[in-house]
Amino acid sequence: MTNTIKSLAVGATALAVAFTVAACGDSDTDTTTATTPSAAVSATTPAAEDAGAHNPADVMFAQMMLPHHAQAIEMSDILLAKQGIPEPVTALATQIKAAQGPEIDQLTTWLGEWGEPTEMPSSMPGHDMPDGHEMEGMMSAEDMQALSDAQGTEAARLFLTQMIAHHEGAVDMAQDEIEDGQFPEAVQMARTIVDTQQQEIDTMRQLLTTL
């Protein structure tokens, strides 16, 4: 009888140890499961935040460059619809459209991601912007009408003269973004605008000497 009691006691002790080990194992597993996802989130969140970081200069750059690019495309379309335009000038107008169309799409996408409108809230017909900023290089309605009315070599010359001023305004706005912007991709676009449009300005000045 005594041996039987001892055997039961030993069995009960073994079971207690087994349950204790299992409980510890479950606790360890739960802890690992609970901490691993949070660790992954903490590791990725800063990178995600950095990638989407932007400031008011980025927003202003996008909002101002959208109508600026749109007008450059409109000017190019006006010229390309005309007859008797020298081929180098039509080639340049086509090049401007090809470069600025995709940039318009990208600027619109960024503003959407940032939760910002595509138009500046206080934009005025004279292109005066908030905080003393101005959308530089924009053509007036009279300028656009003059380009629309011109024909042949006169139209080509007027297009080049207007587009030089237009590009110079874009370069100035892009320089502001390079200096003050925070969103890396917007700053890179601004650098591209400075490089490509300055090259086009040089080309247009050269073309003017041939007309």
Backbone as a printed PyTorch tensor [residue, N CA C, xyz], in Angstrom:
tensor([[[  0.8500,  -1.2010,   0.0000],
         [  0.0000,   0.0000,   0.0000],
         [  0.8650,   1.2220,   0.0000]],

        [[  1.9030,   1.1980,   0.8300],
         [  2.8260,   2.3320,   0.9140],
         [  3.5040,   2.5710,  -0.4120]],

        [[  3.9330,   1.4970,  -1.0580],
         [  4.5930,   1.6340,  -2.3690],
         [  3.6510,   2.2510,  -3.3820]],

        [[  2.3770,   1.8540,  -3.3260],
         [  1.4060,   2.4050,  -4.2730],
         [  1.2530,   3.8910,  -4.0800]],

        [[  1.1910,   4.3570,  -2.8120],
         [  1.0470,   5.7860,  -2.5060],
         [  2.2580,   6.5600,  -3.0050]],

        [[  3.4550,   5.9790,  -2.7770],
         [  4.6800,   6.6250,  -3.2310],
         [  4.6910,   6.7610,  -4.7550]],

        [[  4.2320,   5.7080,  -5.4330],
         [  4.2110,   5.7400,  -6.9070],
         [  3.2680,   6.8320,  -7.3990]],

        [[  2.1240,   6.9610,  -6.7580],
         [  1.1750,   8.0070,  -7.1580],
         [  1.7600,   9.3810,  -6.9230]],

        [[  2.4720,   9.5160,  -5.7920],
         [  3.0640,  10.8210,  -5.4730],
         [  4.1130,  11.2040,  -6.4960]],

        [[  4.9380,  10.2440,  -6.8740],
         [  5.9860,  10.4970,  -7.8840],
         [  5.3450,  10.8640,  -9.2090]],

        [[  4.2660,  10.1660,  -9.5940],
         [  3.5840,  10.4550, -10.8550],
         [  2.9850,  11.8500, -10.8530]],

        [[  2.3960,  12.2080,  -9.7220],
         [  1.7930,  13.5510,  -9.6340],
         [  2.8510,  14.6160,  -9.7450]],

        [[  3.9810,  14.3920,  -9.1110],
         [  5.0920,  15.3640,  -9.1760],
         [  5.5900,  15.5120, -10.6020]],

        [[  5.7160,  14.4080, -11.3130],
         [  6.1910,  14.4400, -12.7060],
         [  5.2250,  15.2260, -13.5760]],

        [[  3.9220,  14.9960, -13.3460],
         [  2.9360,  15.7250, -14.1380],
         [  2.9990,  17.2210, -13.8560]],

        [[  3.1960,  17.5730, -12.6070],
         [  3.2790,  18.9930, -12.2360],
         [  4.4590,  19.6530, -12.9240]],

        [[  5.5980,  18.9650, -12.9410],
         [  6.7860,  19.5020, -13.6160],
         [  6.5260,  19.6670, -15.0980]],

        [[  5.8670,  18.6840, -15.7020],
         [  5.5850,  18.7280, -17.1420],
         [  4.6910,  19.9100, -17.4700]],

        [[  3.6440,  20.1210, -16.6380],
         [  2.7460,  21.2570, -16.8870],
         [  3.4770,  22.5820, -16.7240]],

        [[  4.3680,  22.6410, -15.7640],
         [  5.1270,  23.8810, -15.5380],
         [  6.0180,  24.1960, -16.7220]],

        [[  6.7190,  23.2020, -17.2470],
         [  7.5930,  23.3790, -18.4110],
         [  6.7770,  23.8100, -19.6230]],

        [[  5.6060,  23.1620, -19.8180],
         [  4.7490,  23.4990, -20.9560],
         [  4.2580,  24.9270, -20.8470]],

        [[  3.8960,  25.3160, -19.6080],
         [  3.3960,  26.6800, -19.4090],
         [  4.4750,  27.6920, -19.7230]],

        [[  5.7120,  27.4070, -19.2880],
         [  6.8280,  28.3130, -19.5910],
         [  7.0570,  28.3960, -21.0810]],

        [[  6.9660,  27.2410, -21.7530],
         [  7.1670,  27.2160, -23.2040],
         [  6.1190,  28.0530, -23.9080]],

        [[  4.8510,  27.9300, -23.4870],
         [  3.7710,  28.7080, -24.1050],
         [  3.9810,  30.1870, -23.8770]],

        [[  4.4420,  30.5180, -22.6780],
         [  4.6730,  31.9320, -22.3540],
         [  5.7470,  32.5180, -23.2380]],

        [[  6.8270,  31.7630, -23.4460],
         [  7.9210,  32.2300, -24.3000],
         [  7.4450,  32.4320, -25.7190]],

        [[  6.6460,  31.4680, -26.1980],
         [  6.1470,  31.5460, -27.5700],
         [  5.2670,  32.7570, -27.7600]],

        [[  4.3740,  32.9840, -26.7570],
         [  3.4630,  34.1170, -26.8550],
         [  4.2250,  35.4290, -26.8530]],

        [[  5.2470,  35.5020, -26.0150],
         [  6.0500,  36.7190, -25.9350],
         [  6.7300,  37.0020, -27.2470]],

        [[  7.2790,  35.9410, -27.8570],
         [  7.9590,  36.1110, -29.1480],
         [  6.9890,  36.5740, -30.2150]],

        [[  5.8040,  35.9450, -30.2230],
         [  4.7940,  36.2840, -31.2320],
         [  4.3240,  37.7180, -31.0640]],

        [[  4.1980,  38.1470, -29.8170],
         [  3.6570,  39.4780, -29.5530],
         [  4.6660,  40.5720, -29.8760]],

        [[  5.9540,  40.2860, -29.6600],
         [  6.9630,  41.3360, -29.8210],
         [  7.4850,  41.4290, -31.2410]],

        [[  7.4620,  40.3170, -31.9700],
         [  8.0570,  40.3400, -33.3020],
         [  7.3830,  41.3260, -34.2460]],

        [[  6.0300,  41.3280, -34.3690],
         [  5.3950,  42.2910, -35.2820],
         [  5.6680,  43.7320, -34.8880]],

        [[  5.6000,  44.0380, -33.5670],
         [  5.8330,  45.4100, -33.1440],
         [  7.2580,  45.8270, -33.4480]],

        [[  8.1990,  44.8720, -33.3140],
         [  9.5890,  45.1920, -33.6400],
         [  9.7190,  45.5130, -35.1200]],

        [[  8.9980,  44.7520, -35.9700],
         [  9.0560,  44.9930, -37.4090],
         [  8.4660,  46.3500, -37.7420]],

        [[  7.3570,  46.7110, -37.0720],
         [  6.7260,  48.0050, -37.3280],
         [  7.6590,  49.1320, -36.9400]],

        [[  8.2940,  48.9930, -35.7470],
         [  9.1880,  50.0630, -35.3010],
         [ 10.3790,  50.2010, -36.2150]],

        [[ 10.7530,  49.0920, -36.8780],
         [ 11.9060,  49.1530, -37.7750],
         [ 11.5580,  49.8070, -39.0970]],

        [[ 10.2930,  49.6850, -39.5480],
         [  9.9390,  50.1970, -40.8660],
         [  9.2760,  51.5600, -40.8230]],

        [[  8.6550,  51.9220, -39.7100],
         [  7.9130,  53.1750, -39.6510],
         [  8.7660,  54.4030, -39.9330]],

        [[  9.9570,  54.5620, -39.3190],
         [ 10.7510,  55.7590, -39.6130],
         [ 11.0900,  55.8980, -41.0850]],

        [[ 11.4140,  54.7760, -41.7410],
         [ 11.7520,  54.8370, -43.1640],
         [ 10.5630,  55.3030, -43.9770]],

        [[  9.3840,  54.7720, -43.6380],
         [  8.1830,  55.1680, -44.3620],
         [  7.8910,  56.6440, -44.1550]],

        [[  8.0910,  57.1160, -42.9110],
         [  7.8480,  58.5200, -42.6300],
         [  8.8210,  59.4040, -43.3900]],

        [[ 10.0960,  59.0060, -43.4370],
         [ 11.1040,  59.7770, -44.1540],
         [ 10.7680,  59.8680, -45.6330]],

        [[ 10.2930,  58.7470, -46.1990],
         [  9.9980,  58.7210, -47.6350],
         [  8.8770,  59.6760, -47.9900]],

        [[  7.9200,  59.8860, -47.0720],
         [  6.7920,  60.7550, -47.3770],
         [  6.9180,  62.1470, -46.8080]],

        [[  8.0600,  62.4710, -46.1940],
         [  8.2310,  63.7730, -45.5620],
         [  8.2680,  64.8780, -46.6040]],

        [[  7.4770,  65.9110, -46.3790],
         [  7.4760,  67.0640, -47.2720],
         [  7.1790,  68.3100, -46.4520]],

        [[  7.4340,  69.4660, -47.0380],
         [  7.1990,  70.7070, -46.3180],
         [  6.4350,  71.6920, -47.2080]],

        [[  6.0810,  72.8690, -46.6980],
         [  5.3170,  73.8290, -47.5060],
         [  6.0070,  74.2300, -48.8070]],

        [[  7.3340,  74.2390, -48.8270],
         [  8.0480,  74.5770, -50.0680],
         [  7.7790,  73.5460, -51.1520]],

        [[  7.7060,  72.2620, -50.7720],
         [  7.3920,  71.2060, -51.7440],
         [  5.9890,  71.3930, -52.3120]],

        [[  5.0490,  71.7150, -51.4260],
         [  3.6590,  71.8980, -51.8640],
         [  3.5620,  73.0870, -52.8140]],

        [[  4.2020,  74.2010, -52.4530],
         [  4.1500,  75.3820, -53.3100],
         [  4.7960,  75.1180, -54.6630]],

        [[  5.9100,  74.4030, -54.6610],
         [  6.5940,  74.0630, -55.9060],
         [  5.6540,  73.2870, -56.8240]],

        [[  4.9920,  72.2720, -56.2810],
         [  4.0940,  71.4480, -57.0950],
         [  2.8980,  72.2560, -57.5850]],

        [[  2.3030,  73.0250, -56.6930],
         [  1.1100,  73.7890, -57.0640],
         [  1.4170,  74.8840, -58.0860]],

        [[  2.5990,  75.4840, -58.0050],
         [  2.9690,  76.5380, -58.9490],
         [  3.4410,  75.9610, -60.2800]],

        [[  4.1350,  74.8310, -60.2120],
         [  4.6870,  74.2650, -61.4380],
         [  3.6180,  73.6210, -62.3140]],

        [[  2.5250,  73.1820, -61.7230],
         [  1.4570,  72.5650, -62.5170],
         [  0.9080,  73.5120, -63.5880]],

        [[  0.3940,  74.6950, -63.2270],
         [ -0.1140,  75.5900, -64.2740],
         [  0.9900,  76.1300, -65.1660]],

        [[  2.2000,  76.2310, -64.6280],
         [  3.3270,  76.7120, -65.4240],
         [  3.6300,  75.7320, -66.5430]],

        [[  3.7080,  74.4610, -66.2020],
         [  3.9300,  73.4150, -67.2100],
         [  2.7610,  73.3510, -68.1860]],

        [[  1.5430,  73.4730, -67.6500],
         [  0.3680,  73.3860, -68.5130],
         [  0.3860,  74.4910, -69.5650]],

        [[  0.8290,  75.6830, -69.1820],
         [  0.8770,  76.7630, -70.1650],
         [  1.9700,  76.5140, -71.2070]],

        [[  3.0890,  75.9570, -70.7960],
         [  4.1450,  75.6410, -71.7600],
         [  3.6410,  74.6500, -72.8070]],

        [[  2.8510,  73.6750, -72.3660],
         [  2.2740,  72.7030, -73.3050],
         [  1.2630,  73.3900, -74.2140]],

        [[  0.4670,  74.2930, -73.6610],
         [ -0.4980,  75.0310, -74.4700],
         [  0.2130,  75.8690, -75.5400]],

        [[  1.2970,  76.5350, -75.1510],
         [  2.0710,  77.3220, -76.1090],
         [  2.6310,  76.4340, -77.2120]],

        [[  3.1130,  75.2650, -76.8300],
         [  3.6680,  74.3350, -77.8140],
         [  2.5870,  73.8410, -78.7690]],

        [[  1.4060,  73.5450, -78.2240],
         [  0.3010,  73.0970, -79.0730],
         [ -0.1050,  74.1660, -80.0800]],

        [[ -0.1270,  75.4260, -79.6320],
         [ -0.4730,  76.5260, -80.5350],
         [  0.5160,  76.5810, -81.6900]],

        [[  1.7800,  76.4660, -81.3620],
         [  2.8030,  76.5380, -82.4070],
         [  2.7190,  75.3440, -83.3530]],

        [[  2.5430,  74.1560, -82.8020],
         [  2.5510,  72.9450, -83.6200],
         [  1.3470,  72.8630, -84.5520]],

        [[  0.3180,  73.6390, -84.2730],
         [ -0.8600,  73.6450, -85.1430],
         [ -0.6780,  74.5640, -86.3590]],

        [[  0.4130,  75.2920, -86.4130],
         [  0.6320,  76.2660, -87.4760],
         [  1.4200,  75.6610, -88.6450]],

        [[  1.2900,  76.2960, -89.7840],
         [  2.0570,  75.9260, -90.9710],
         [  3.2610,  76.8710, -91.1180]],

        [[  4.2790,  76.3730, -91.8040],
         [  5.4250,  77.2270, -92.1170],
         [  6.3580,  77.5050, -90.9570]],

        [[  6.3480,  76.6500, -89.9430],
         [  7.2570,  76.8160, -88.7960],
         [  8.5370,  76.0280, -89.0750]],

        [[  9.7150,  76.6330, -88.9060],
         [ 10.9620,  75.9010, -89.1330],
         [ 11.0200,  74.6190, -88.3060]],

        [[ 11.5340,  73.5780, -88.9080],
         [ 11.5470,  72.2530, -88.2680],
         [ 12.2650,  72.2390, -86.9140]],

        [[ 13.4080,  72.9330, -86.7540],
         [ 14.0460,  72.9110, -85.4240],
         [ 13.1630,  73.4860, -84.3250]],

        [[ 12.3060,  74.4510, -84.6750],
         [ 11.4240,  75.0470, -83.6720],
         [ 10.2900,  74.0880, -83.3280]],

        [[  9.7180,  73.4140, -84.3310],
         [  8.6740,  72.4320, -84.0420],
         [  9.2400,  71.2470, -83.2520]],

        [[ 10.4740,  70.8750, -83.5440],
         [ 11.1120,  69.7830, -82.7930],
         [ 11.2760,  70.1640, -81.3280]],

        [[ 11.6340,  71.4150, -81.0800],
         [ 11.7890,  71.8770, -79.7070],
         [ 10.4430,  71.8890, -78.9860]],

        [[  9.3940,  72.3570, -79.6610],
         [  8.0630,  72.3850, -79.0490],
         [  7.6090,  70.9710, -78.6980]],

        [[  7.8800,  70.0200, -79.5800],
         [  7.5380,  68.6220, -79.3150],
         [  8.3160,  68.0940, -78.1150]],

        [[  9.5840,  68.4670, -78.0210],
         [ 10.4370,  68.0440, -76.9080],
         [  9.9140,  68.5960, -75.5750]],

        [[  9.4850,  69.8450, -75.5770],
         [  8.9540,  70.4660, -74.3610],
         [  7.7050,  69.7180, -73.8900]],

        [[  6.8020,  69.4070, -74.8240],
         [  5.5910,  68.6640, -74.4720],
         [  5.9290,  67.2970, -73.8790]],

        [[  6.8830,  66.6120, -74.4940],
         [  7.2380,  65.2660, -74.0530],
         [  7.8260,  65.2650, -72.6480]],

        [[  8.5490,  66.3290, -72.2920],
         [  9.1850,  66.3900, -70.9750],
         [  8.2020,  66.8250, -69.8950]],

        [[  7.3500,  67.7850, -70.1970],
         [  6.5440,  68.4030, -69.1510],
         [  5.2300,  67.6730, -68.8900]],

        [[  4.7300,  66.9180, -69.8640],
         [  3.5150,  66.1370, -69.6370],
         [  3.6560,  65.1430, -68.4880]],

        [[  4.6690,  64.2730, -68.5060],
         [  4.8490,  63.3300, -67.3980],
         [  5.1120,  64.0210, -66.0630]],

        [[  5.7860,  65.1720, -66.0920],
         [  6.0280,  65.8950, -64.8440],
         [  4.7220,  66.4140, -64.2480]],

        [[  3.7960,  66.8270, -65.0910],
         [  2.4750,  67.2430, -64.6100],
         [  1.7930,  66.0770, -63.8930]],

        [[  1.8550,  64.8950, -64.4820],
         [  1.2530,  63.7110, -63.8590],
         [  1.8860,  63.4280, -62.4950]],

        [[  3.2140,  63.5440, -62.4190],
         [  3.9040,  63.2490, -61.1690],
         [  3.5910,  64.2870, -60.0940]],

        [[  3.5640,  65.5510, -60.4730],
         [  3.2260,  66.6140, -59.5150],
         [  1.8120,  66.4290, -58.9720]],

        [[  0.8860,  66.0700, -59.8540],
         [ -0.5020,  65.8330, -59.4340],
         [ -0.5780,  64.6580, -58.4600]],

        [[  0.1790,  63.6020, -58.7290],
         [  0.2080,  62.4300, -57.8430],
         [  0.7320,  62.8010, -56.4620]],

        [[  1.8260,  63.5530, -56.4170],
         [  2.3920,  63.9570, -55.1240],
         [  1.3930,  64.7720, -54.3120]],

        [[  0.7590,  65.7380, -54.9330],
         [ -0.2030,  66.5620, -54.2010],
         [ -1.3490,  65.7090, -53.6510]],

        [[ -1.7830,  64.7210, -54.4290],
         [ -2.8120,  63.8130, -53.9420],
         [ -2.3450,  63.0130, -52.7400]],

        [[ -1.1240,  62.5120, -52.7950],
         [ -0.5680,  61.7400, -51.6820],
         [ -0.4000,  62.6060, -50.4320]],

        [[ -0.1110,  63.8720, -50.6170],
         [  0.0740,  64.7830, -49.4870],
         [ -1.2430,  65.3390, -48.9590]],

        [[ -2.3460,  65.0520, -49.6640],
         [ -3.6280,  65.5840, -49.2450],
         [ -3.7690,  67.0730, -49.5060]],

        [[ -3.0870,  67.5590, -50.5470],
         [ -3.1030,  68.9790, -50.8790],
         [ -3.8500,  69.2120, -52.1950]],

        [[ -4.5000,  70.3720, -52.3400],
         [ -5.1930,  70.6740, -53.6010],
         [ -4.1930,  70.9530, -54.7120]],

        [[ -4.6190,  70.7980, -55.9510],
         [ -3.7210,  71.0530, -57.0790],
         [ -3.6010,  72.5360, -57.3910]],

        [[ -4.4870,  73.3390, -56.8150],
         [ -4.4120,  74.7840, -57.0060],
         [ -4.1380,  75.4550, -55.6730]],

        [[ -3.3520,  76.5200, -55.7010],
         [ -3.0980,  77.2770, -54.4870],
         [ -4.3720,  78.0220, -54.0960]],

        [[ -4.7660,  77.9500, -52.8310],
         [ -6.0410,  78.5430, -52.4030],
         [ -6.1750,  80.0250, -52.7110]],

        [[ -5.0740,  80.7720, -52.6640],
         [ -5.1470,  82.2240, -52.8360],
         [ -4.6400,  82.6910, -54.1910]],

        [[ -4.5780,  81.7700, -55.1740],
         [ -4.0730,  82.1700, -56.4880],
         [ -4.9960,  83.2030, -57.1110]],

        [[ -4.4130,  84.1790, -57.7640],
         [ -5.1580,  85.2800, -58.3590],
         [ -4.9100,  85.3180, -59.8620]],

        [[ -5.7970,  85.9770, -60.6150],
         [ -5.6380,  86.0360, -62.0730],
         [ -4.3010,  86.5870, -62.5240]],

        [[ -3.7090,  87.4900, -61.7360],
         [ -2.4260,  88.0760, -62.1180],
         [ -1.2400,  87.2130, -61.7550]],

        [[ -1.5180,  85.9850, -61.2690],
         [ -0.4750,  85.0130, -60.9120],
         [  0.3020,  85.4200, -59.6660]],

        [[ -0.2500,  86.3270, -58.8300],
         [  0.3760,  86.6320, -57.5570],
         [  0.0710,  85.5020, -56.5940]],

        [[  1.0500,  85.1040, -55.8110],
         [  0.9030,  83.9580, -54.9330],
         [  1.0110,  84.3970, -53.4760]],

        [[  0.5700,  83.5520, -52.5370],
         [  0.6690,  83.8950, -51.1200],
         [  2.1180,  84.1030, -50.7000]],

        [[  2.2940,  84.8650, -49.6100],
         [  3.6120,  85.0850, -49.0170],
         [  4.5730,  85.7610, -49.9770]],

        [[  4.0550,  86.5540, -50.8800],
         [  4.9220,  87.3210, -51.7570],
         [  5.4830,  86.5560, -52.9340]],

        [[  5.0980,  85.2920, -53.0930],
         [  5.5920,  84.4970, -54.2150],
         [  4.8290,  84.8510, -55.4910]],

        [[  5.4990,  84.7140, -56.6040],
         [  4.8720,  84.9800, -57.8870],
         [  5.2130,  83.8430, -58.8490]],

        [[  4.2450,  83.4750, -59.6600],
         [  4.4850,  82.4310, -60.6380],
         [  5.2230,  83.0610, -61.8230]],

        [[  6.5270,  82.9680, -61.7920],
         [  7.3630,  83.7090, -62.7310],
         [  7.3090,  83.1120, -64.1400]],

        [[  7.3690,  84.0100, -65.1170],
         [  7.4640,  83.5900, -66.5020],
         [  6.1530,  83.2710, -67.1810]],

        [[  5.0400,  83.4010, -66.4700],
         [  3.7420,  83.0800, -67.0750],
         [  3.3610,  84.1340, -68.1150]],

        [[  2.7860,  83.6790, -69.2160],
         [  2.2990,  84.5760, -70.2470],
         [  0.9150,  85.0910, -69.8790]],

        [[  0.6480,  86.3440, -70.2360],
         [ -0.6830,  86.9090, -70.0350],
         [ -1.6260,  86.4190, -71.1300]],

        [[ -2.9060,  86.7250, -70.9670],
         [ -3.8820,  86.3690, -72.0080],
         [ -3.5390,  87.0690, -73.3160]],

        [[ -3.0330,  88.2910, -73.2120],
         [ -2.6430,  89.0320, -74.4160],
         [ -1.4570,  88.3690, -75.1060]],

        [[ -0.5090,  87.8970, -74.3170],
         [  0.6540,  87.1960, -74.8800],
         [  0.2090,  85.9430, -75.6370]],

        [[ -0.6980,  85.1910, -75.0320],
         [ -1.1590,  83.9610, -75.6560],
         [ -1.9300,  84.2610, -76.9440]],

        [[ -2.6920,  85.3330, -76.9340],
         [ -3.4340,  85.7010, -78.1330],
         [ -2.4870,  86.1260, -79.2460]],

        [[ -1.4350,  86.8490, -78.8800],
         [ -0.4450,  87.2730, -79.8800],
         [  0.2100,  86.0650, -80.5270]],

        [[  0.5280,  85.0480, -79.7300],
         [  1.1250,  83.8370, -80.2830],
         [  0.1320,  83.1190, -81.1830]],

        [[ -1.1090,  83.0810, -80.7670],
         [ -2.1370,  82.4200, -81.5670],
         [ -2.3290,  83.1120, -82.9160]],

        [[ -2.2310,  84.4470, -82.9290],
         [ -2.4650,  85.2120, -84.1560],
         [ -1.2740,  85.1860, -85.1100]],

        [[ -0.0780,  85.0060, -84.5950],
         [  1.1360,  85.0780, -85.4280],
         [  1.2330,  83.8720, -86.3570]],

        [[  1.9230,  84.0620, -87.4580],
         [  2.0700,  83.0000, -88.4530],
         [  3.5320,  82.8970, -88.9040]],

        [[  3.8850,  81.6960, -89.3890],
         [  5.1870,  81.4940, -90.0130],
         [  6.3580,  81.8470, -89.1210]],

        [[  7.3470,  82.5180, -89.7280],
         [  8.5680,  82.8690, -89.0050],
         [  8.2820,  83.7820, -87.8280]],

        [[  7.3110,  84.6860, -87.9880],
         [  6.9470,  85.5780, -86.8810],
         [  6.4570,  84.7660, -85.6830]],

        [[  5.6560,  83.7400, -85.9290],
         [  5.1580,  82.8870, -84.8490],
         [  6.2950,  82.1250, -84.1890]],

        [[  7.2250,  81.6370, -85.0060],
         [  8.3700,  80.9010, -84.4610],
         [  9.2090,  81.8040, -83.5680]],

        [[  9.4490,  83.0210, -84.0370],
         [ 10.2520,  83.9710, -83.2650],
         [  9.5510,  84.3410, -81.9600]],

        [[  8.2420,  84.5770, -82.0300],
         [  7.4970,  84.9400, -80.8290],
         [  7.4540,  83.7780, -79.8370]],

        [[  7.2590,  82.5740, -80.3560],
         [  7.2520,  81.3870, -79.4940],
         [  8.5680,  81.2600, -78.7380]],

        [[  9.6730,  81.3970, -79.4360],
         [ 10.9840,  81.2590, -78.7990],
         [ 11.2040,  82.3400, -77.7500]],

        [[ 10.8330,  83.5710, -78.0790],
         [ 11.0150,  84.6700, -77.1380],
         [ 10.1790,  84.4630, -75.8750]],

        [[  8.9310,  84.0720, -76.0780],
         [  8.0510,  83.8300, -74.9300],
         [  8.5170,  82.6300, -74.1100]],

        [[  8.9280,  81.5700, -74.7830],
         [  9.3060,  80.3620, -74.0640],
         [ 10.6120,  80.5430, -73.2930]],

        [[ 11.5060,  81.3860, -73.7850],
         [ 12.7210,  81.6790, -73.0220],
         [ 12.3450,  82.3000, -71.6810]],

        [[ 11.4640,  83.3120, -71.7200],
         [ 11.0230,  83.9480, -70.4780],
         [ 10.2870,  82.9520, -69.5830]],

        [[  9.4760,  82.1010, -70.2120],
         [  8.7180,  81.0870, -69.4720],
         [  9.6590,  80.1110, -68.7770]],

        [[ 10.6450,  79.6290, -69.5000],
         [ 11.6220,  78.6960, -68.9310],
         [ 12.4370,  79.3560, -67.8210]],

        [[ 12.8060,  80.6080, -68.0010],
         [ 13.5820,  81.2980, -66.9650],
         [ 12.7920,  81.3680, -65.6600]],

        [[ 11.4810,  81.5820, -65.7800],
         [ 10.6380,  81.5660, -64.5850],
         [ 10.6080,  80.2040, -63.9230]],

        [[ 10.5240,  79.1470, -64.7280],
         [ 10.5170,  77.7870, -64.1790],
         [ 11.8350,  77.4670, -63.4840]],

        [[ 12.9250,  77.9040, -64.0690],
         [ 14.2430,  77.6590, -63.4620],
         [ 14.3320,  78.3520, -62.1040]],

        [[ 13.8260,  79.5790, -62.0200],
         [ 13.8550,  80.3020, -60.7420],
         [ 13.0330,  79.5730, -59.6790]],

        [[ 11.8480,  79.1000, -60.0470],
         [ 11.0010,  78.3800, -59.0900],
         [ 11.6490,  77.0600, -58.6810]],

        [[ 12.3010,  76.4020, -59.6300],
         [ 12.9750,  75.1400, -59.3130],
         [ 14.1590,  75.3720, -58.3720]],

        [[ 14.8560,  76.4830, -58.5500],
         [ 15.9620,  76.8050, -57.6460],
         [ 15.4590,  77.0010, -56.2240]],

        [[ 14.2880,  77.6210, -56.0760],
         [ 13.7010,  77.7770, -54.7400],
         [ 13.4250,  76.4190, -54.1090]],

        [[ 12.9180,  75.4720, -54.9030],
         [ 12.6440,  74.1340, -54.3790],
         [ 13.9330,  73.4270, -53.9790]],

        [[ 14.9790,  73.5860, -54.7760],
         [ 16.2640,  72.9560, -54.4400],
         [ 16.7860,  73.4790, -53.1050]],

        [[ 16.6100,  74.7680, -52.8710],
         [ 17.1160,  75.3850, -51.6500],
         [ 16.2400,  75.0890, -50.4270]],

        [[ 14.9100,  75.0800, -50.6230],
         [ 14.0040,  75.0260, -49.4780],
         [ 13.1880,  73.7410, -49.3610]],

        [[ 13.1360,  72.9230, -50.4150],
         [ 12.2970,  71.7290, -50.3960],
         [ 12.8440,  70.6350, -49.5030]],

        [[ 11.9670,  69.6980, -49.1420],
         [ 12.3410,  68.5760, -48.2750],
         [ 12.1030,  67.2250, -48.9380]],

        [[ 11.0630,  67.1200, -49.7740],
         [ 10.7180,  65.8390, -50.3910],
         [ 11.7640,  65.4940, -51.4490]],

        [[ 12.5300,  64.4050, -51.2660],
         [ 13.6740,  64.1180, -52.1450],
         [ 13.3360,  64.0590, -53.6270]],

        [[ 12.2080,  63.4280, -53.9670],
         [ 11.8650,  63.2870, -55.3830],
         [ 11.4900,  64.6350, -56.0070]],

        [[ 10.8650,  65.5060, -55.2280],
         [ 10.5220,  66.8300, -55.7440],
         [ 11.7810,  67.6660, -55.9570]],

        [[ 12.7090,  67.5580, -55.0280],
         [ 13.9750,  68.2790, -55.1770],
         [ 14.7310,  67.7640, -56.4050]],

        [[ 14.6830,  66.4450, -56.6380],
         [ 15.3460,  65.8850, -57.8090],
         [ 14.6710,  66.3610, -59.0910]],

        [[ 13.3380,  66.4420, -59.1040],
         [ 12.6530,  66.9770, -60.2750],
         [ 13.0770,  68.4210, -60.5210]],

        [[ 13.1990,  69.1940, -59.4530],
         [ 13.6180,  70.5870, -59.5960],
         [ 15.0130,  70.6690, -60.2200]],

        [[ 15.8980,  69.7980, -59.8210],
         [ 17.2450,  69.7880, -60.4190],
         [ 17.1700,  69.4500, -61.9050]],

        [[ 16.3060,  68.5000, -62.2450],
         [ 16.1360,  68.1280, -63.6480],
         [ 15.5860,  69.2990, -64.4560]],

        [[ 14.6240,  70.0140, -63.8810],
         [ 14.0610,  71.1830, -64.5650],
         [ 15.1320,  72.2290, -64.8200]],

        [[ 15.9460,  72.4950, -63.8230],
         [ 17.0280,  73.4820, -63.9900],
         [ 17.9530,  73.0660, -65.1260]],

        [[ 18.3570,  71.8040, -65.1260],
         [ 19.3150,  71.3240, -66.1410],
         [ 18.7000,  71.3430, -67.5420]],

        [[ 17.5310,  70.7220, -67.6880],
         [ 16.9640,  70.5640, -69.0260],
         [ 16.4620,  71.8900, -69.5900]],

        [[ 15.8150,  72.6880, -68.7570],
         [ 15.2590,  73.9330, -69.2880],
         [ 16.3410,  74.9800, -69.5480]],

        [[ 17.4150,  74.9490, -68.7990],
         [ 18.5240,  75.8570, -69.1160],
         [ 19.1550,  75.4760, -70.4530]],

        [[ 19.2710,  74.1650, -70.7070],
         [ 19.7740,  73.7230, -72.0110],
         [ 18.8460,  74.1700, -73.1310]],

        [[ 17.5350,  74.0780, -72.8990],
         [ 16.5740,  74.5110, -73.9100],
         [ 16.6120,  76.0260, -74.1200]],

        [[ 16.8440,  76.7710, -73.0460],
         [ 16.9980,  78.2240, -73.1790],
         [ 18.1720,  78.5400, -74.0990]],

        [[ 19.2830,  77.8610, -73.8830],
         [ 20.4610,  78.0790, -74.7310],
         [ 20.1520,  77.7310, -76.1780]],

        [[ 19.4330,  76.6260, -76.3850],
         [ 19.0560,  76.2240, -77.7500],
         [ 18.1440,  77.2660, -78.4040]],

        [[ 17.1680,  77.7600, -77.6310],
         [ 16.2370,  78.7430, -78.1910],
         [ 16.9230,  80.0550, -78.5370]],

        [[ 17.8550,  80.4720, -77.7360],
         [ 18.6020,  81.6950, -78.0470],
         [ 19.3950,  81.5210, -79.3430]],

        [[ 19.9490,  80.3380, -79.5130],
         [ 20.6740,  80.0660, -80.7490],
         [ 19.7410,  80.0580, -81.9570]],

        [[ 18.5620,  79.4300, -81.7870],
         [ 17.5890,  79.3820, -82.8880],
         [ 17.1220,  80.7880, -83.2930]],

        [[ 16.9880,  81.6740, -82.3290],
         [ 16.5640,  83.0380, -82.6550],
         [ 17.5290,  83.7260, -83.6060]],

        [[ 18.7920,  83.3800, -83.5240],
         [ 19.7890,  84.0150, -84.3970],
         [ 19.6670,  83.5170, -85.8350]],

        [[ 18.9150,  82.4250, -86.0440],
         [ 18.7900,  81.8600, -87.3930],
         [ 17.4990,  82.2960, -88.0860]],

        [[ 16.6150,  82.9870, -87.3950],
         [ 15.3120,  83.3540, -87.9670],
         [ 15.3550,  84.7550, -88.5810]]])
